[in-house]
Amino acid sequence: MVGSELQNIISREGIQENVPLAPYTTFRAGGPARFFVTPRNEAEFAALVRFLEKRHEKYFVLGRGSNLLVSDKGFEGTVIYTRKMLNRIVKTEDGQGFSAQCGVLLQDLSAQALASGLHGLEFAHGIPGTVGGAVLMNAGAYGSEIKDVLRSARILGRDGQIREVPQKELDLSYRHSAISDGSGFVISAEFVLTPGDPKAIREEMNELMRRRKEKQPLEYASAGSTFKRPAGHFAGGLIESAGLKGTLHVGDAWVSEKHAGFVVNKGHASASEIYAVIRAAQEAVYKNSGVLLEPEVRFLGDFS
Ligand SMILES: Cc1cc2nc3c(=O)[nH]c(=O)nc-3n(C[C@H](O)[C@H](O)[C@H](O)COP(=O)(O)OP(=O)(O)OC[C@H]3O[C@@H](n4cnc5c(N)ncnc54)[C@H](O)[C@@H]3O)c2cc1C
């Protein structure tokens, strides 16, 4: 049995069974994971991947769950949860940046940058994900992105080996990286920043947060922008043109009336309801404008 064998890989306290995933996602929806494991350190993370690969077991690496919709049926595999233990931040030797483990929240990293008078991560302050999820997606906002501040990342391959990969080789572009296809996992990442005035850094963070609160439905559960920005368009604009803003809903899952690019859970929406709104929005936009919206949100489990 995988469950008992897992105990040979990581400590017993790090292994749970049938864990509901909804509380681990910002959509607050979805069913349980068969196994939910929390590696205590990088060596355990690598050993887990080696073990699960060798056994051809299904597994999924979970950060903050802020870009994720988990099926109501859950996930019949092993979820590797990084946020709780892999969350160390260390200043680089030259004092001009940080090395951060994959489970570090971008909010904590940008707070550290502010405390150290280092500029460059202001944009990341309002992105509620982990370093791992952010490198994978090349997360970005307000004209900046992870690519601008990343020097390198330590990547765990599916072969269980860890390699240091320079930023250029990570092939970062809009919401894309060389490991977007799941071919590797971020163990840690090194960020290069520039000295700045703490007052100016704080003001920039506050200003970007003010703009977020003004434009985004942060009062409801969501995964941020549901769709990627199609070339030459804005997803929110296309959804609004199709007449769906604040009107399309299935149960408690709605196209937000504040920002049509967000699908929100206004109460107790199931993952199926959220999924139905996403698909209906795609269809309606395609009919209305001929543009096929590609989800930015990732899906875990069976939605058939
Ligand atoms: C209110 C709100 C606002 C948002 N605003 C923005 C924004 O401005 N810009 C933006 O880019 N995004 C935004 N997002 C989306 C989200 O926060 C980012 O995509 C974030 O980078 C996801 O990180 P995560 O840790 O939550 O990833 P998760 O949701 O846990 O996972 C997402 C994907 O990353 C993978 N992953 C997680 N950890 C690792 C790892 N260590 N190695 C490899 N893969 C990993 C997962 O397997 C999954 O495929 C927003 C979300 C919300 C809810």
Ligand as a Chemical Component Dictionary entry (heavy atoms), coordinates in Angstrom:
data_LIG
# 
_chem_comp.id                   LIG 
_chem_comp.type                 NON-POLYMER 
_chem_comp.pdbx_formal_charge   0 
_chem_comp.three_letter_code    LIG 
# 
loop_
_chem_comp_atom.comp_id 
_chem_comp_atom.atom_id 
_chem_comp_atom.alt_atom_id 
_chem_comp_atom.type_symbol 
_chem_comp_atom.charge 
_chem_comp_atom.model_Cartn_x 
_chem_comp_atom.model_Cartn_y 
_chem_comp_atom.model_Cartn_z 
_chem_comp_atom.pdbx_ordinal 
LIG C1  C1  C 0 -7.373 37.351 -5.407  1  
LIG C2  C2  C 0 -6.323 36.784 -6.325  2  
LIG C3  C3  C 0 -5.520 37.648 -7.061  3  
LIG C4  C4  C 0 -4.535 37.141 -7.915  4  
LIG N1  N1  N 0 -3.764 38.015 -8.607  5  
LIG C5  C5  C 0 -2.810 37.535 -9.433  6  
LIG C6  C6  C 0 -1.976 38.437 -10.160 7  
LIG O1  O1  O 0 -2.063 39.663 -10.051 8  
LIG N2  N2  N 0 -1.025 37.908 -10.984 9  
LIG C7  C7  C 0 -0.864 36.564 -11.133 10 
LIG O2  O2  O 0 0.005  36.144 -11.890 11 
LIG N3  N3  N 0 -1.650 35.688 -10.455 12 
LIG C8  C8  C 0 -2.596 36.140 -9.608  13 
LIG N4  N4  N 0 -3.386 35.256 -8.914  14 
LIG C9  C9  C 0 -3.239 33.791 -9.154  15 
LIG C10 C10 C 0 -2.242 33.074 -8.226  16 
LIG O3  O3  O 0 -2.089 33.747 -6.995  17 
LIG C11 C11 C 0 -0.883 32.896 -8.896  18 
LIG O4  O4  O 0 -1.008 32.167 -10.113 19 
LIG C12 C12 C 0 0.102  32.146 -7.989  20 
LIG O5  O5  O 0 1.374  32.203 -8.576  21 
LIG C13 C13 C 0 -0.268 30.685 -7.754  22 
LIG O6  O6  O 0 0.566  30.184 -6.718  23 
LIG P1  P1  P 0 0.028  29.049 -5.727  24 
LIG O7  O7  O 0 1.100  28.739 -4.756  25 
LIG O8  O8  O 0 -1.287 29.461 -5.151  26 
LIG O9  O9  O 0 -0.179 27.862 -6.739  27 
LIG P2  P2  P 0 -1.261 26.701 -6.654  28 
LIG O10 O10 O 0 -2.616 27.263 -6.927  29 
LIG O11 O11 O 0 -1.088 25.913 -5.422  30 
LIG O12 O12 O 0 -0.846 25.819 -7.903  31 
LIG C14 C14 C 0 -0.946 26.363 -9.212  32 
LIG C15 C15 C 0 -0.050 25.532 -10.119 33 
LIG O13 O13 O 0 1.294  25.699 -9.657  34 
LIG C16 C16 C 0 1.852  24.408 -9.400  35 
LIG N5  N5  N 0 2.823  24.520 -8.311  36 
LIG C17 C17 C 0 2.635  24.917 -7.035  37 
LIG N6  N6  N 0 3.787  24.863 -6.362  38 
LIG C18 C18 C 0 4.726  24.412 -7.221  39 
LIG C19 C19 C 0 6.114  24.119 -7.121  40 
LIG N7  N7  N 0 6.795  24.252 -5.992  41 
LIG N8  N8  N 0 6.757  23.685 -8.229  42 
LIG C20 C20 C 0 6.099  23.516 -9.399  43 
LIG N9  N9  N 0 4.779  23.753 -9.536  44 
LIG C21 C21 C 0 4.104  24.202 -8.465  45 
LIG C22 C22 C 0 0.701  23.519 -9.073  46 
LIG O14 O14 O 0 1.036  22.156 -9.278  47 
LIG C23 C23 C 0 -0.342 24.039 -10.046 48 
LIG O15 O15 O 0 -0.155 23.480 -11.321 49 
LIG C24 C24 C 0 -4.376 35.739 -8.042  50 
LIG C25 C25 C 0 -5.177 34.874 -7.284  51 
LIG C26 C26 C 0 -6.133 35.384 -6.433  52 
LIG C27 C27 C 0 -6.978 34.446 -5.619  53 
# 
loop_
_chem_comp_bond.comp_id 
_chem_comp_bond.atom_id_1 
_chem_comp_bond.atom_id_2 
_chem_comp_bond.value_order 
_chem_comp_bond.pdbx_ordinal 
LIG C1  C2  SING 1  
LIG C2  C3  SING 2  
LIG C2  C26 DOUB 3  
LIG C3  C4  DOUB 4  
LIG C4  N1  SING 5  
LIG C4  C24 SING 6  
LIG N1  C5  DOUB 7  
LIG C5  C6  SING 8  
LIG C5  C8  SING 9  
LIG C6  O1  DOUB 10 
LIG C6  N2  SING 11 
LIG N2  C7  SING 12 
LIG C7  O2  DOUB 13 
LIG C7  N3  SING 14 
LIG N3  C8  DOUB 15 
LIG C8  N4  SING 16 
LIG N4  C9  SING 17 
LIG N4  C24 SING 18 
LIG C9  C10 SING 19 
LIG C10 O3  SING 20 
LIG C10 C11 SING 21 
LIG C11 O4  SING 22 
LIG C11 C12 SING 23 
LIG C12 O5  SING 24 
LIG C12 C13 SING 25 
LIG C13 O6  SING 26 
LIG O6  P1  SING 27 
LIG P1  O7  DOUB 28 
LIG P1  O8  SING 29 
LIG P1  O9  SING 30 
LIG O9  P2  SING 31 
LIG P2  O10 DOUB 32 
LIG P2  O11 SING 33 
LIG P2  O12 SING 34 
LIG O12 C14 SING 35 
LIG C14 C15 SING 36 
LIG C15 O13 SING 37 
LIG C15 C23 SING 38 
LIG O13 C16 SING 39 
LIG C16 N5  SING 40 
LIG C16 C22 SING 41 
LIG N5  C17 SING 42 
LIG N5  C21 SING 43 
LIG C17 N6  DOUB 44 
LIG N6  C18 SING 45 
LIG C18 C19 SING 46 
LIG C18 C21 DOUB 47 
LIG C19 N7  SING 48 
LIG C19 N8  DOUB 49 
LIG N8  C20 SING 50 
LIG C20 N9  DOUB 51 
LIG N9  C21 SING 52 
LIG C22 O14 SING 53 
LIG C22 C23 SING 54 
LIG C23 O15 SING 55 
LIG C24 C25 DOUB 56 
LIG C25 C26 SING 57 
LIG C26 C27 SING 58 
# 
